[in-house]
């Protein structure tokens, strides 16, 4: 189908995550999010306070980009981000441990975060980094995330070896079907065709560091 400017804006988490991003960059992006009606701005925890001055909905990335910080550190990082005004948390799961056959460690950290923040409520998106998984691992990781009570599963950080792909997203959508958990496609979403493709499949959120390029 054809998507309008508003439909794409409503689905977009506008990412400003490069380590070279300055406070001026954050302010400029947050104003764009406010003025264009974009769903949220996605920033590092240290930039949440700045972004919140200009944008109503701020997403903070947690354990970014590799996911291998300790659960207590992720919890502290998330707590500080929420304290500065973040309403959504994009949490990189410890995919190294998951791929090593230790999914219980991922379950422990996600359950910790969900139990802490869901009553507020704060939306929690679990970032898998699917470029490193087999299809079966994508499916299993999504099922684990559903069991933990997250709101979204997300393909990628944008800092791995690959971003969202149609095959990965199709597996994710099938894995979460009927659970109420939604899917966010992120990484490599650069054009209107990319955005439309993932929305057509059933994704309800997109992650990208651009907006005008995603418009029809």
N, C-alpha and C positions, 0 to 999 in steps of 0.2 A: 504494500500500500504506500501511498504518499504521505509523508509526515510534514506537518507545519513547523514553523519556527518555534511556536509555543510548545508543541509536543516534544521536540528535541530538547528544548531548554528544560522542560519539566523532568526529563529523564537524565540530565547531565550533572555529574559531579565534576566540576571544573578544577583540574589538578594543577597545582603550582608546587612541584616537589623537587625540582632541581636543587642540588646543594648550593648552587650559586645564586638562588633567589634572594633578593634583597627586600627589606621592608617596603621599599617603593614598589617593587614588583607585586608584593602581596596586596598592598593598598589598591593598586591599579586593577588587579584581578578581582578583588572583592567588590569594587565599585561596578565592574562589568557584570558580576553575578547579580548584584542588586538591580542594576539598571535593565538588564536583559531578562530578568525573571528566571535565571538559571537555578536549578534545584539546590545546589550547594557548592561551596568552594572546599577543596580538599587540600590540606596543608600539613606540614610537620607540626608536632605539638608546640614547639617554641614560637610558631607563628599564629597560633589560634587567637591569642588576645588581640593582635593587630587586625586579623581578618574579621573578628567579631564586631569591631567598631563600625564596619561598613556592610557586612552581610549577615542576614538573619540566621542562615543555616550553615554551620561550619563543620566539616568532617576532619577529624584528625587521624593520621596514620599512626599505627602502634606497632613496635617491633620492626620498623621499616628500615631497609627493604628485605632483609634476609630471614627475619622471623626467629632468629636463634638466641635472642636475649632470654634471661630467666623469667619465669612466670611472675615472680614478685616485681621485677623491673617493669614488665608490661603493665601490670596492675597499677604501679605507681605512675607510670607515664600516662596511662589512661585517666587516672584520677586527677592528675594535674591538668590534662587537656580539658576534661569536663569542667573542672573548676574555673578554667579560663573561658568557658562558653561553648565548647564543642557539644554538638547534639548527636553526632554519629561517629563511630569508631571503625576504621578499616584496619583490622588486625591481621598481620601476616602470621599465619600459623607456623609452628616450627616444622617446616616441611622436610628438613633434613632428618629429623627424628621419625617423622611419618614414613618417609621412604626407606628408612633403616628398619622398618618393621616394629616401631614403637608407637602405635597410634594412641595408646593410653596417655602418653605425655601430652599430646595435642589435646586430648579430651580434658585432661586436668586443667590446662591453662585456659581453654575456652570456657569451661564450666565456671572457673573462678571469675572470669570477666562477666559472663552472663548473669551469674548470681548477684554480682555487685551492682551492675548497671541497668539491667532490664527493668527493675521496679521503678526507675525514675521517670519515664522510660528513655533509654538511650539506644539508638539503633546500632546493632553490631553486625559488621560485614566481615566474614572470614576470607582472607586472601589466600588462595591455594598455591599460586605460581605453577599453573598447569603445564607449562612447557617442559617440565621435568618429569611428568607422570605418564604412565600408560593409561589407556582408557579405563581399565579396571580400577586403577589407583584413583583416578578422578572420581569415579562412581563411589568408591569406598570412602574417600575423603569427604565427599558431599554428604553421604549418609551419616558419617560421624558428626559433621557440623550440624545437621538437622537434629540429631539426638541431643546435642549440647544446647539447642535453643537459640541459635543465631537467627538474625533476620534475613541475611543475604549470604550467598557464596559468591565470590568474586574470582575471576580468572587469574589476574596478574597484577604485579606491581608496576610494570613498565620498565623495570630495571633488570629483569631476567634475560634469558637468551631468546625469548619469544613472548608474544602477547596473546590476546584472545584469538581463537580459531573457531571456525564453525563446528568441526567435529568435537572439540572439547566442550563447547557450549551446549551442543545437543546432548552429550552425556550428562552434563550438569543439570539441564532442565529435566531430563528423564529421572535422574536420581532424586530430585527434590519434589517431583510431581505429587500433588495432593497434600504436601506438608505445610504449605503457607510460606515456606522459605522462597525468596526471590533470587534471581541471578543477575549479577552485574558483569558486563563485558568491559574489560579495560586492557589497555596496551595494544597499540596498533590501530586504534579507532581514529582515522585521520580524515575521512571523507564522508559525504552524505551517504554514499553507497554502503560504506562500512556501518554507519549508524543505523540505516534502514534495515540492513541485513540482520543485525542482532535484535533490533526491535521486532522485526517480522518473526524471528524464531521464538520470541517470548521473553527476552530480557526486559526488565523494567527499569534498569539503571545502566548508564554508560559512564565510563571514566575516560577523560581525554583532557589534554592541555590546550585545547582549541575549541572554538565555537563557530565562528563564521564559516569555516571550512566544512562543517557538518550540516550546513543548511542547504535546502534544495535550490 
